[in-house]
Amino acid sequence: MSTPDPVPSVFSQLTHFGGFDWAQCEHQLVVVDPQGKIVLSLRFANDAAGWALFREKIAAFPKLGIAIETNCGPAVERVLDAGLTVYPLNPKAAERYRDRKAPSGAKDDELDAWSMGDGLRTDGHGWRPLLAQDPLTTELRLLCRDEIALIEQRTALVNQLKATLHEYYPAALDAFDEWTSVGPWQFVITFPDPHRLASAGKRKWERFLHAHKLYRPQTIHKRLETFARAATFANPNAAVTKAKTLLAVSLAKQLCLLESQLDEYRSRIVSLFNDHPDNGCFGSLPGAGEKIAPRLLSELGSNREVFASAEALQSYAGTAPLTKESGKSRIVSMRRACNKTLRATIHLWADLSRKSCTWAQAFYEKKKADGMSHAAALRCLGQRWMKIVWKMWQTRTPYNEALHMKNQVKHGSWVIKLLPSKAATT
């Protein structure tokens, strides 16, 4: 059973409507009354004195709603801390409201704030206020997003390192396939150029591989052969080798440090996830594991009023397709206005779920057989999963494979026909 929509009751209590144009150094606030008359225009600095002035001025409007062109960040946190109702606004929508006020294309901070505040006054009855999350969920969300950002930095550094090695040290690239682990980075630090690698000798090579758990019976002979001929195919320009050696070692050391920080993030994320009351729900999802489950939990949050229906969650997650119809024209495309962090997480999880969930694999194979690309098929599978996750989230119950299969049989799902008879009756 879905929770009641909080929008009408909150909006109906507002007596004034504000637009907040935020920036790094200064902010602009414009407040209008129910008739649209500007009753306050305030520009203040982003410091302690400025925010004190903000609190002093808004004290005259105890039932004030604020429209702002973001849903997170220090400005939003301070506005929420002031006890105001916040309505996050999509940047494209904010631009359209400004165009209504200034068709000529004029733009300034006061105009932006006024157009958002007046837009809230006229159309805010259909907007959803920003609902605060509990501190545990907020911290988990920030940690997961920062971890993703650090992983993206690691990927960039790995690409730089591989490009550098390609210029002067191709033997290192031939010896290792997985460059997102510490072993190859330590190899570059220990044997920074092909000549030092060749002069080190077989015993040191084997000792290094054992010490870093890289000694594999199926790869050892190939690696030792690669090490032995490292100097025979290297950049003949000594100046290039000297310069690029320093860069490669610098990048490898940065990667080692970054990986140690990522280990700290993962440890903290696992600890917070285990302490969260919803960990059993998201931890039960097939294929999610200790990395994906916390990300899913943190992006959905713990406030069940945020998504009143499964369709709302699917649109927010970007799995629901976007349809444009006009006359005889009908175009269905991927939804881009969504939570991109959640969309990427669902994409990864949908792919992983196929390995441990029979119906998910059958669903994916059917979409591929229908001519869909890999990404489109995963998006459809993610759409199906989001409906299941929303129900689990609302009822606070873990995923139950047997119950899900029973419901699919009950409702005559076409997926059941694709499954082996044993799996369909389990």
C-alpha positions as CSV (number, residue, x, y, z in Angstrom):
1,M,0.0,0.0,0.0
2,S,1.5,3.3,-1.1
3,T,1.9,6.2,1.3
4,P,-0.2,9.4,0.9
5,D,1.2,12.2,-1.3
6,P,2.6,14.9,1.0
7,V,2.5,17.6,-1.6
8,P,-1.0,19.1,-1.2
9,S,-1.0,19.3,2.6
10,V,2.5,21.0,2.7
11,F,1.9,23.5,-0.1
12,S,-1.5,24.6,1.1
13,Q,0.0,25.8,4.3
14,L,2.5,28.2,2.6
15,T,1.8,31.9,2.8
16,H,4.9,33.2,0.9
17,F,7.0,31.8,-2.0
18,G,10.7,32.3,-2.5
19,G,13.2,31.7,-5.3
20,F,16.8,31.0,-4.2
21,D,19.6,31.6,-6.7
22,W,22.7,30.1,-5.1
23,A,26.4,30.6,-5.9
24,Q,29.7,30.1,-4.4
25,C,30.3,33.5,-3.0
26,E,26.8,35.2,-2.9
27,H,23.2,34.1,-2.9
28,Q,20.1,35.9,-4.1
29,L,16.6,35.4,-2.5
30,V,13.4,36.9,-3.8
31,V,10.1,36.3,-1.9
32,V,6.6,37.0,-3.3
33,D,3.2,37.0,-1.7
34,P,0.1,35.0,-2.9
35,Q,-0.7,37.7,-5.3
36,G,2.8,37.6,-6.9
37,K,4.0,40.9,-5.4
38,I,7.7,41.0,-4.4
39,V,8.0,41.5,-0.7
40,L,11.7,40.8,-0.2
41,S,14.7,40.9,-2.5
42,L,17.9,40.0,-0.6
43,R,21.4,39.5,-1.8
44,F,23.8,38.2,0.9
45,A,27.3,36.8,1.2
46,N,27.9,33.0,1.7
47,D,29.4,33.5,5.2
48,A,28.3,33.5,8.8
49,A,27.2,37.1,8.7
50,G,25.3,36.6,5.4
51,W,23.4,33.6,6.6
52,A,22.6,35.4,9.9
53,L,21.1,38.2,7.8
54,F,19.1,35.6,5.8
55,R,17.6,34.2,9.0
56,E,16.7,37.7,10.3
57,K,14.9,38.7,7.1
58,I,12.9,35.4,6.6
59,A,11.7,35.6,10.2
60,A,8.8,37.7,8.9
61,F,7.6,34.8,6.7
62,P,7.1,31.7,9.0
63,K,5.3,29.8,6.2
64,L,7.8,30.3,3.4
65,G,8.5,27.8,0.7
66,I,11.8,28.0,-1.3
67,A,12.4,26.9,-4.9
68,I,16.1,26.2,-5.6
69,E,17.9,24.8,-8.6
70,T,19.5,21.9,-6.9
71,N,18.6,19.2,-4.4
72,C,21.8,18.9,-2.4
73,G,24.8,20.9,-1.1
74,P,25.6,23.4,1.7
75,A,23.0,26.0,0.5
76,V,20.2,23.4,0.6
77,E,21.3,22.2,4.0
78,R,21.3,25.7,5.5
79,V,17.9,26.5,4.0
80,L,16.5,23.3,5.5
81,D,18.2,24.1,8.8
82,A,16.3,27.4,8.8
83,G,13.0,25.4,9.0
84,L,11.9,26.2,5.4
85,T,10.1,23.9,2.9
86,V,12.4,23.4,0.0
87,Y,11.3,22.5,-3.6
88,P,14.2,21.4,-5.8
89,L,13.8,22.6,-9.4
90,N,15.2,21.0,-12.6
91,P,17.7,23.4,-14.3
92,K,15.8,23.1,-17.6
93,A,12.5,23.9,-15.8
94,A,14.2,26.9,-14.1
95,E,15.3,28.2,-17.5
96,R,11.8,27.9,-18.9
97,Y,10.4,29.9,-15.9
98,R,13.0,32.6,-16.6
99,D,12.0,32.7,-20.3
100,R,8.4,33.3,-19.2
101,K,9.5,36.4,-17.3
102,A,12.1,37.6,-19.9
103,P,11.4,36.4,-23.5
104,S,14.2,38.7,-24.7
105,G,16.7,36.3,-23.1
106,A,17.8,38.8,-20.4
107,K,19.4,37.1,-17.3
108,D,20.6,38.1,-13.8
109,D,20.5,36.6,-10.4
110,E,17.5,38.6,-9.2
111,L,15.5,37.6,-12.3
112,D,16.4,33.9,-11.8
113,A,15.3,34.0,-8.2
114,W,12.1,35.9,-8.9
115,S,11.1,33.5,-11.8
116,M,11.6,30.5,-9.6
117,G,9.7,32.0,-6.6
118,D,6.8,33.0,-8.8
119,G,6.8,29.6,-10.5
120,L,6.5,28.0,-7.1
121,R,3.5,30.3,-6.4
122,T,1.6,29.4,-9.5
123,D,2.6,25.8,-10.1
124,G,4.0,24.6,-6.8
125,H,0.8,22.6,-6.0
126,G,2.2,19.9,-8.3
127,W,5.8,20.0,-7.0
128,R,7.2,17.6,-4.5
129,P,9.0,19.1,-1.5
130,L,12.5,17.9,-0.6
131,L,12.1,15.4,2.3
132,A,15.1,15.2,4.6
133,Q,16.8,11.8,5.2
134,D,18.0,10.5,8.5
135,P,21.7,11.2,9.3
136,L,22.7,7.5,8.8
137,T,21.3,7.4,5.3
138,T,22.7,10.8,4.4
139,E,26.2,9.8,5.5
140,L,25.9,6.5,3.6
141,R,24.7,8.2,0.4
142,L,27.6,10.7,0.5
143,L,30.2,8.0,1.2
144,C,28.9,5.9,-1.7
145,R,28.8,8.8,-4.1
146,D,32.3,9.9,-3.1
147,E,33.5,6.3,-3.5
148,I,32.2,6.2,-7.0
149,A,34.0,9.5,-7.7
150,L,37.3,8.1,-6.4
151,I,36.8,5.0,-8.5
152,E,36.4,7.2,-11.6
153,Q,39.7,9.0,-10.6
154,R,41.4,5.6,-10.3
155,T,40.2,4.7,-13.8
156,A,41.6,7.9,-15.1
157,L,44.9,7.3,-13.5
158,V,45.0,3.7,-14.7
159,N,44.4,4.9,-18.3
160,Q,47.2,7.5,-17.9
161,L,49.6,4.9,-16.6
162,K,48.8,2.5,-19.4
163,A,49.3,5.2,-22.0
164,T,52.6,6.1,-20.4
165,L,53.8,2.5,-20.3
166,H,52.9,2.1,-24.0
167,E,55.4,4.9,-24.9
168,Y,58.4,3.2,-23.3
169,Y,57.6,-0.1,-21.5
170,P,55.4,-2.4,-23.6
171,A,56.6,-5.5,-21.7
172,A,54.8,-4.3,-18.5
173,L,51.5,-4.0,-20.5
174,D,52.0,-7.5,-22.0
175,A,52.7,-9.1,-18.6
176,F,49.5,-8.0,-16.8
177,D,45.9,-7.8,-17.9
178,E,44.2,-6.4,-14.8
179,W,45.5,-2.9,-14.1
180,T,42.9,-2.0,-11.4
181,S,44.7,-4.0,-8.7
182,V,47.8,-3.1,-6.6
183,G,50.1,-5.8,-8.0
184,P,50.8,-4.2,-11.4
185,W,51.3,-0.8,-9.8
186,Q,53.8,-2.2,-7.4
187,F,55.6,-3.9,-10.4
188,V,56.1,-0.5,-12.0
189,I,57.4,1.0,-8.8
190,T,59.8,-2.0,-8.2
191,F,60.9,-2.4,-11.9
192,P,60.3,1.1,-13.3
193,D,61.9,0.6,-16.7
194,P,62.7,-2.4,-19.0
195,H,66.5,-2.3,-18.4
196,R,66.2,-2.5,-14.6
197,L,63.7,-5.3,-15.1
198,A,66.0,-7.3,-17.3
199,S,69.0,-6.8,-15.0
200,A,67.0,-7.9,-11.9
201,G,67.0,-11.5,-12.9
202,K,64.6,-14.5,-12.6
203,R,64.9,-15.0,-8.8
204,K,63.8,-11.4,-8.1
205,W,61.0,-11.7,-10.6
206,E,59.6,-14.8,-9.0
207,R,60.1,-13.3,-5.5
208,F,58.1,-10.3,-6.5
209,L,55.3,-12.4,-8.0
210,H,55.0,-14.5,-4.9
211,A,55.1,-11.5,-2.5
212,H,52.2,-9.8,-4.4
213,K,50.2,-13.0,-4.9
214,L,50.6,-12.8,-8.7
215,Y,52.3,-16.2,-9.1
216,R,49.9,-18.3,-11.2
217,P,50.8,-21.7,-12.8
218,Q,48.9,-20.8,-15.9
219,T,50.6,-17.4,-16.4
220,I,54.0,-17.7,-14.8
221,H,55.9,-19.0,-17.9
222,K,54.5,-16.4,-20.2
223,R,55.3,-13.6,-17.7
224,L,58.9,-14.8,-17.1
225,E,59.4,-14.9,-20.9
226,T,58.0,-11.4,-21.2
227,F,60.3,-10.1,-18.5
228,A,63.3,-11.7,-20.1
229,R,62.8,-10.0,-23.4
230,A,61.6,-6.6,-22.0
231,A,64.8,-4.8,-23.1
232,T,64.6,-6.1,-26.7
233,F,61.5,-4.2,-27.5
234,A,61.6,-0.8,-25.7
235,N,61.8,2.8,-26.7
236,P,65.3,3.3,-28.1
237,N,65.4,7.0,-27.0
238,A,66.9,7.1,-23.5
239,A,65.6,10.6,-22.9
240,V,62.0,9.4,-23.4
241,T,62.6,6.4,-21.1
242,K,64.0,8.6,-18.3
243,A,61.2,11.1,-18.5
244,K,58.3,8.6,-18.8
245,T,59.8,6.4,-16.0
246,L,59.3,9.2,-13.5
247,L,55.7,9.8,-14.7
248,A,54.9,6.1,-14.5
249,V,56.2,5.7,-11.0
250,S,54.4,8.9,-9.9
251,L,51.1,7.6,-11.3
252,A,51.6,4.1,-9.7
253,K,52.3,5.7,-6.3
254,Q,49.2,7.8,-6.6
255,L,47.1,4.7,-7.4
256,C,48.5,2.8,-4.4
257,L,47.6,5.7,-2.1
258,L,44.1,6.0,-3.7
259,E,43.5,2.3,-3.3
260,S,44.3,2.5,0.4
261,Q,41.8,5.4,0.8
262,L,39.2,3.4,-1.1
263,D,39.7,0.5,1.3
264,E,38.8,3.0,4.2
265,Y,35.7,4.0,2.3
266,R,34.6,0.5,1.8
267,S,35.1,-0.4,5.4
268,R,33.1,2.6,6.6
269,I,30.3,1.9,4.0
270,V,30.0,-1.7,5.1
271,S,29.8,-0.7,8.7
272,L,27.1,1.9,8.1
273,F,25.2,-0.5,5.9
274,N,25.2,-3.2,8.6
275,D,23.9,-0.7,11.1
276,H,21.1,0.5,8.8
277,P,17.6,-0.9,9.6
278,D,17.0,-1.6,5.8
279,N,20.2,-3.6,5.3
280,G,18.3,-6.9,5.3
281,C,16.0,-5.7,2.6
282,F,18.7,-4.5,0.2
283,G,21.2,-7.1,1.2
284,S,18.9,-9.9,0.1
285,L,18.8,-8.7,-3.5
286,P,20.5,-11.3,-5.8
287,G,23.8,-10.1,-7.2
288,A,23.9,-6.8,-5.2
289,G,26.7,-7.7,-2.9
290,E,28.5,-5.5,-0.5
291,K,29.2,-2.7,-3.0
292,I,25.9,-2.4,-4.9
293,A,23.5,-3.0,-2.0
294,P,24.6,0.1,0.0
295,R,24.4,2.2,-3.1
296,L,20.8,1.2,-3.8
297,L,19.8,1.7,-0.2
298,S,21.4,5.1,0.1
299,E,19.9,6.4,-3.2
300,L,16.4,5.3,-2.3
301,G,16.8,6.4,1.3
302,S,14.7,5.5,4.3
303,N,11.8,8.0,3.9
304,R,8.9,6.0,2.3
305,E,7.0,9.2,1.4
306,V,9.6,10.1,-1.2
307,F,8.2,7.7,-3.8
308,A,4.5,7.3,-3.6
309,S,4.4,4.6,-6.4
310,A,6.7,2.2,-8.2
311,E,6.3,4.3,-11.3
312,A,7.7,7.3,-9.5
313,L,10.7,5.4,-8.5
314,Q,11.2,4.0,-12.0
315,S,11.1,7.5,-13.5
316,Y,13.5,8.8,-10.8
317,A,15.9,5.9,-11.5
318,G,15.8,6.5,-15.3
319,T,14.7,2.9,-16.1
320,A,11.2,4.1,-17.3
321,P,11.3,5.0,-21.0
322,L,10.4,8.5,-22.2
323,T,7.6,8.7,-24.8
324,K,7.0,11.7,-27.1
325,E,3.7,11.6,-29.1
326,S,2.4,14.2,-31.5
327,G,-0.2,13.3,-34.1
328,K,0.9,10.2,-35.9
329,S,4.5,10.5,-34.5
330,R,5.5,8.4,-31.5
331,I,9.1,8.3,-30.2
332,V,10.2,6.2,-27.3
333,S,13.7,7.0,-25.9
334,M,15.9,6.6,-22.9
335,R,15.0,8.9,-20.0
336,R,17.9,11.2,-19.2
337,A,16.4,13.5,-16.6
338,C,16.9,11.2,-13.6
339,N,19.2,10.3,-10.8
340,K,22.2,9.3,-12.8
341,T,24.0,7.7,-9.9
342,L,21.1,5.4,-9.3
343,R,20.7,4.7,-13.0
344,A,24.3,3.6,-13.3
345,T,24.0,1.5,-10.1
346,I,20.9,-0.3,-11.4
347,H,22.6,-0.9,-14.7
348,L,25.5,-2.7,-12.9
349,W,23.2,-4.6,-10.6
350,A,20.8,-5.7,-13.3
351,D,23.8,-7.3,-15.1
352,L,25.1,-9.0,-11.9
353,S,21.6,-10.2,-11.0
354,R,21.5,-12.4,-14.2
355,K,24.2,-14.7,-12.7
356,S,22.2,-15.6,-9.6
357,C,18.6,-15.2,-10.7
358,T,17.1,-17.5,-13.3
359,W,14.1,-15.3,-14.3
360,A,16.4,-12.3,-14.6
361,Q,18.6,-14.1,-17.1
362,A,15.5,-15.4,-19.0
363,F,14.1,-11.9,-19.1
364,Y,17.3,-10.4,-20.4
365,E,17.7,-13.1,-23.1
366,K,14.1,-12.5,-24.4
367,K,14.8,-8.7,-24.7
368,K,18.1,-9.5,-26.6
369,A,16.2,-11.9,-28.9
370,D,13.7,-9.1,-29.6
371,G,16.5,-7.1,-31.1
372,M,17.5,-4.9,-28.1
373,S,21.0,-3.9,-27.4
374,H,22.8,-5.1,-24.2
375,A,22.2,-1.7,-22.5
376,A,18.6,-1.5,-23.5
377,A,17.9,-5.1,-22.3
378,L,19.5,-4.3,-18.9
379,R,17.5,-1.1,-18.7
380,C,14.3,-3.1,-19.2
381,L,15.4,-5.6,-16.6
382,G,16.2,-2.8,-14.2
383,Q,12.7,-1.4,-14.8
384,R,11.3,-4.8,-13.7
385,W,13.6,-4.9,-10.7
386,M,12.6,-1.4,-9.5
387,K,8.9,-2.5,-9.3
388,I,10.0,-5.4,-7.1
389,V,12.4,-3.3,-5.0
390,W,9.7,-0.6,-4.4
391,K,7.3,-3.1,-3.0
392,M,10.0,-4.7,-0.8
393,W,11.1,-1.2,0.4
394,Q,7.5,-0.2,1.2
395,T,6.8,-3.3,3.2
396,R,10.3,-3.6,4.7
397,T,10.6,-7.2,3.6
398,P,13.7,-9.0,2.1
399,Y,13.6,-10.4,-1.4
400,N,12.0,-13.9,-1.5
401,E,12.7,-15.8,-4.8
402,A,10.0,-18.4,-4.1
403,L,7.4,-15.7,-3.3
404,H,8.2,-13.8,-6.4
405,M,7.9,-16.9,-8.6
406,K,4.6,-17.7,-7.0
407,N,3.3,-14.2,-7.8
408,Q,4.5,-14.4,-11.4
409,V,2.6,-17.7,-11.8
410,K,-0.5,-16.2,-10.1
411,H,-0.5,-13.2,-12.5
412,G,0.4,-15.2,-15.6
413,S,3.7,-13.4,-16.2
414,W,5.1,-14.1,-19.7
415,V,8.6,-14.6,-18.1
416,I,7.4,-17.9,-16.5
417,K,7.0,-19.4,-20.0
418,L,10.7,-18.8,-20.7
419,L,11.9,-20.7,-17.6
420,P,12.8,-24.4,-17.3
421,S,9.9,-26.3,-15.8
422,K,11.8,-27.0,-12.6
423,A,12.7,-23.4,-12.0
424,A,9.1,-22.3,-12.8
425,T,7.6,-24.6,-10.2
426,T,10.2,-24.0,-7.4
